[in-house]
Amino acid sequence: MTLLDRLLGHDAWTTRQLLLVCKPLPNAQLDAKFDISHGSVRTTFLHILRNMEAWTDVMAGLPIRPKHDDDPDQRSIAGMLKRLDLAARDLNDLAKAVEARNGWDELWHDPTDAAEPEKTFGGTIVHLITHSMHHRGQLIFMLKKLGIPDIPEGDALFWELQLGKHA
């Protein structure tokens, strides 16, 4: 398993684990207001997913997929788990193609950023992974404030042990 495999695998797995912890939560807890991140557990998850989807789409030269954040099915934990599966797969496929051609330093044009439209693939992929990690830390804080027990911290070594991988 490469370092990229570990980073992408851990990123998707940890977001999935936090979504699964939230499965039994009522809407009142998912939508409780916090003065951190994007204001609630649900909107923070939606932000993580939207970033994975949108950045992957623009790097691939595709139109950004529709947001659907107002669709109750897309806002549900089950819907967000489906979105995560698709977004993680698409990001993995794109990142593996960049890795295969050693294109980390290749520039791509970001049509959504007039001020800084040229970005590297490597920098953008690192941004996506660290961005999600940053917001997962905020989710852990919110879930603790809600009194949710057994919140996974998302440790990469724990993830690896769960897979039965020993590097």
C-alpha positions as CSV (number, residue, x, y, z in Angstrom):
1,M,0.0,0.0,0.0
2,T,1.4,3.4,-1.0
3,L,1.4,6.5,1.1
4,L,-1.3,7.9,-1.2
5,D,-3.4,4.8,-0.6
6,R,-3.1,5.3,3.1
7,L,-4.0,9.0,3.0
8,L,-7.0,8.5,0.8
9,G,-8.2,5.4,2.6
10,H,-7.8,6.8,6.0
11,D,-9.6,10.1,5.0
12,A,-12.7,8.3,3.6
13,W,-12.8,5.7,6.4
14,T,-12.6,8.3,9.2
15,T,-15.3,10.5,7.7
16,R,-17.4,7.3,7.3
17,Q,-16.9,6.4,10.9
18,L,-18.1,9.8,12.1
19,L,-21.1,9.6,9.8
20,L,-22.0,6.2,11.2
21,V,-21.8,7.5,14.8
22,C,-24.3,10.1,13.7
23,K,-26.8,7.6,12.2
24,P,-29.0,7.3,15.3
25,L,-29.0,11.0,16.1
26,P,-32.2,13.0,15.7
27,N,-32.4,16.0,13.4
28,A,-32.3,18.3,16.5
29,Q,-28.8,17.1,17.3
30,L,-27.6,17.0,13.7
31,D,-28.8,20.6,13.3
32,A,-27.9,21.9,16.7
33,K,-26.1,25.3,16.4
34,F,-22.4,25.7,17.3
35,D,-20.1,28.6,17.1
36,I,-17.6,26.6,15.2
37,S,-17.0,25.3,11.7
38,H,-20.1,25.5,9.5
39,G,-22.5,25.8,12.4
40,S,-23.8,22.2,12.9
41,V,-22.8,18.6,12.5
42,R,-24.9,18.2,9.4
43,T,-23.7,21.4,7.6
44,T,-20.1,20.5,8.4
45,F,-20.5,17.1,6.9
46,L,-22.1,18.6,3.9
47,H,-19.2,21.0,3.5
48,I,-16.7,18.2,3.7
49,L,-18.5,16.3,1.0
50,R,-19.1,19.3,-1.2
51,N,-15.4,20.1,-1.2
52,M,-14.5,16.5,-2.1
53,E,-17.0,16.6,-5.0
54,A,-16.3,20.0,-6.3
55,W,-12.5,20.0,-6.1
56,T,-12.4,16.5,-7.7
57,D,-14.7,17.6,-10.5
58,V,-12.8,20.8,-11.4
59,M,-9.4,19.0,-11.3
60,A,-10.9,16.4,-13.7
61,G,-12.1,19.2,-16.0
62,L,-15.7,18.2,-15.4
63,P,-18.7,20.4,-14.6
64,I,-19.2,20.6,-10.8
65,R,-21.9,18.2,-9.9
66,P,-25.2,19.6,-8.5
67,K,-25.1,20.4,-4.8
68,H,-28.4,18.8,-3.8
69,D,-27.8,20.0,-0.2
70,D,-31.5,21.0,0.1
71,D,-32.7,17.5,-0.9
72,P,-33.7,15.7,2.4
73,D,-32.4,12.4,1.0
74,Q,-29.0,14.0,0.3
75,R,-28.9,15.6,3.7
76,S,-29.7,12.4,5.6
77,I,-26.9,10.4,7.0
78,A,-27.6,7.6,4.5
79,G,-27.5,10.1,1.7
80,M,-24.3,11.5,2.9
81,L,-22.8,8.1,3.2
82,K,-23.7,7.5,-0.4
83,R,-22.2,10.8,-1.4
84,L,-19.0,10.0,0.5
85,D,-18.7,6.6,-1.3
86,L,-18.9,8.3,-4.7
87,A,-16.8,11.3,-3.8
88,A,-14.0,9.2,-2.2
89,R,-14.0,6.8,-5.3
90,D,-13.8,9.7,-7.7
91,L,-11.0,11.4,-5.7
92,N,-9.1,8.1,-5.4
93,D,-9.4,7.5,-9.2
94,L,-8.2,11.0,-10.0
95,A,-5.3,10.9,-7.4
96,K,-4.2,7.5,-8.6
97,A,-4.1,8.8,-12.2
98,V,-2.0,11.7,-11.1
99,E,0.3,9.4,-9.2
100,A,0.7,7.0,-12.1
101,R,2.0,9.8,-14.3
102,N,3.9,11.5,-11.5
103,G,1.9,14.6,-12.1
104,W,2.0,16.0,-8.6
105,D,3.5,19.3,-9.8
106,E,1.4,19.6,-13.0
107,L,-0.7,22.7,-13.1
108,W,-4.4,22.6,-13.7
109,H,-6.7,25.6,-14.3
110,D,-9.4,26.3,-11.7
111,P,-12.2,28.1,-13.4
112,T,-13.8,28.9,-10.0
113,D,-10.8,31.0,-8.7
114,A,-10.1,34.2,-10.8
115,A,-7.5,35.4,-8.3
116,E,-5.3,32.2,-8.3
117,P,-6.5,30.0,-11.2
118,E,-3.4,27.9,-11.5
119,K,-2.9,25.1,-9.0
120,T,-0.9,21.9,-8.7
121,F,-2.6,18.6,-8.6
122,G,-0.5,17.5,-5.6
123,G,-1.2,20.7,-3.6
124,T,-4.9,20.4,-4.3
125,I,-5.1,16.7,-3.3
126,V,-3.2,17.5,-0.1
127,H,-5.5,20.4,0.5
128,L,-8.6,18.2,0.2
129,I,-7.3,15.6,2.7
130,T,-6.1,18.1,5.3
131,H,-9.3,20.1,4.8
132,S,-11.4,17.1,5.7
133,M,-9.2,16.3,8.7
134,H,-9.6,19.9,10.0
135,H,-13.3,19.7,9.8
136,R,-13.5,16.2,11.3
137,G,-11.7,17.6,14.4
138,Q,-14.5,20.2,14.6
139,L,-17.1,17.5,14.2
140,I,-15.5,15.5,17.1
141,F,-15.8,18.7,19.3
142,M,-19.4,19.2,18.4
143,L,-20.3,15.5,19.0
144,K,-18.6,15.6,22.4
145,K,-20.6,18.7,23.3
146,L,-23.7,16.8,22.3
147,G,-22.7,14.1,24.8
148,I,-22.3,11.4,22.1
149,P,-20.3,8.4,23.5
150,D,-17.6,6.4,21.7
151,I,-16.6,9.0,19.1
152,P,-13.7,7.7,17.0
153,E,-10.7,10.0,17.0
154,G,-9.7,8.9,13.5
155,D,-6.2,7.8,14.3
156,A,-4.4,6.6,11.1
157,L,-2.6,3.8,13.0
158,F,-6.0,2.6,14.4
159,W,-7.4,2.6,10.8
160,E,-4.5,0.6,9.6
161,L,-4.9,-2.0,12.4
162,Q,-8.6,-2.3,11.5
163,L,-7.6,-3.2,8.0
164,G,-5.1,-5.8,9.3
165,K,-2.2,-3.8,7.7
166,H,1.1,-3.6,9.5
167,A,3.6,-1.4,7.7
